[in-house]
């Protein structure tokens, strides 16, 4: 594909709203959005573009359609590459997915898409299944035990072999029939979970808040093996599920440890630390790996809150390169590039081969930029049809060119978004903090 065509693709922009007629910009002139204009491309971002990379042209593989998004990170290896969606997206439907976030209960689990359905866990650990075509609710299942009170935060969902697996803040892993929502089995694991499970090849992998990793039999919930990592006295809200590829499991822990295991036995293959001693304030020294590790073509990519990003050899754990870049979300890999949202509200393109930074764009950091009030937390990115999509806790969704970081468009929703969007079968799904599930195709 020529660079002219690639650059031309960047004129597409994202326009979203929960009400009214929704369209992607580029096909028809629309009135300007109301409100004060602010620049999202600052002159002096915290990250610096590497001098050796300034002339490098980004060429992405063509987008392709993925039929499903069965795990929190897409597939079990958390590598989704370049996803194809429609060029003229319109709002297909939006549905009430349950209880929205409060001061004590949060939505931290992204939806998953499989078997023609969208599965959602709300802020009260209720799971619903929706028809992916129409948005009609098909079934509902509460996962709160009868003797438990409110005020909990749960983990998330994964799909495999006709079942939906759920991790909860009540210390239970629960398997549900994907067609009916009937409970197949319940397995106590001794501690609450705030990270989604990963299901692959007859096993379900879960991590508890006290850093215990378990591999469960997907058929009956029996424990196949377990590992206890270093417990942390403080960590960030939410957590990351493991990445699985072939016979290797790569697990992230709140201590900043990244550990690889054999899928069948749980034998440790290698250990790497993403903790950093470079900064000294209490928040920045939290090394929690909240973004999912990504396994792609024999390499592992991960980023911690402690400002360490690494590329590792999958088999040996040897560092291929590292970078002083930190953040809360999952790196996105596509072709020879990584895309990341940093803890400083920057979005950057990074070379997969050597870690060089190719471009950097600054997102707004505060709702009130002038007074530096109400910090915005960004989630994403996701790469769909030559657009990087990020969403903010302030309700804004941005579309950014993956080729040069150029800002394409934005819209402000009435509700904030805390989990990244997902895409399947040419449809883009958003789950808002008010538990509204919105589909565009």
Steps between C-alpha positions, in 0.01 A plus 500: 500500500641840408564768758260726312220257565610452860506872567167538327347256744572739786231743389246264657393621843296372788168656588298332769201587712266299715195669353405614153640399162865402528742509208869483431636832375634519146194397299286807567559848635365534851464809720793559736477354847401750769743607769846646535770366266820381662812365340575131553843524337721688742838633396699340780374153596671309780615227263742596226508362147827320435715693256578185303130438445381841380512407131354154536168448320247282683348236275236280662368165384154527343209466743319169527169390647496312829180306557525507881662668800481210746747618767549831676802566278343358186672165449688313772835650394353854521624580148226627267707686235297712251123448516262581216176683569266690272603832347163668560408381848161576645357420840337160461359474851559581865378299798484527876763254620420518872626702795736787432806604697478670840754626752528145637431282198678538168475358151847366422419209266478557125224316312580186303346384173450137398241258360293788360468662843650783703561416866527774762576508873357807674610678819312253723640180346187435298567340162276557198504360148381711206428407142793647307278588204211673677614577855211305649576359844497120485568409861609642836687338788592649838830368638467652848471233773191529717694571820713780349445876521547759229816705453721253316702518179522198274735377233356428158407247234645258244340262250607157380329182381144617555556638850548843655747505789473775760731614780343680795591710801350226716787261434309281258559395141169415334430321172176586320335341201533759223158419352290510816709654781456185711777440753722208402734515800625730776859480627617693812862612463570651843517867404315770307588568137509832318636374170320305227576133441671362191358181351685284250537133408291359786651721771392817679773722648419747779697734729378604847568839660760337727699388193398137482485352150284192444444278198156340515345220298242666273268201524457481877703781662751270668838655574768364269788703643564825685775750574522766769684819409624785715214675677483880491358717777376753243390464140288671238131437444445220253744250364626321195423153376773268379608451140511147359662385178578139408646340815597818689305712750630850576356643821521861627498579871442813707861477624621577149613141444433345161529121517474234229374148575443178311130467427477132597706483821537856630880472498663842504689571177631847580438806717542867412441810713338816365554691823691827471712679756531813288219694671442542871143627558261245645269469199766472232685227685197269470625248247159342443464350150137586433523487122488153349824346375492434127653194332574557134724300266732365767522816706332631813417870533397653831487834680475573873379800696860524625608644163657193345405367157674186376525264207602150607578173328205270570708187558792637699367823652809684376450874457510608138450866590353714776370855525418741781131514415220417742123472489187320613373350177593227256744561220354455153715314248452517124761408243836647601350748747366541851251765605474607863312740726738610774439603858559861391206491260721469195434267209808377319610279213801281581713271287434135582856414396707741710269708720567829324223757537366601159246765597331634813171687545370652822143440610327740742597423858229689687136587452599851607838544333546855626454414868641145469187347652326164442765272361393308189584130478530371144443141391615327184620518234326270254599506131207477258508581127794745514378669817624482857205535738542610862228580753509712814349508845356840406286344225714607205599260223788589268598375157872535419706413194730202567738632233597838647294557817283759328176573682203399282190559710328480833159497664390532861255246637272557796674220695864425567674189372744297709546189285635490145269438206493162329437410137359189334331420170543859372326638809649727767368472856527750788404435864451821698530553874120526510488143362374599157617257230517679165563330163612670175518335162 
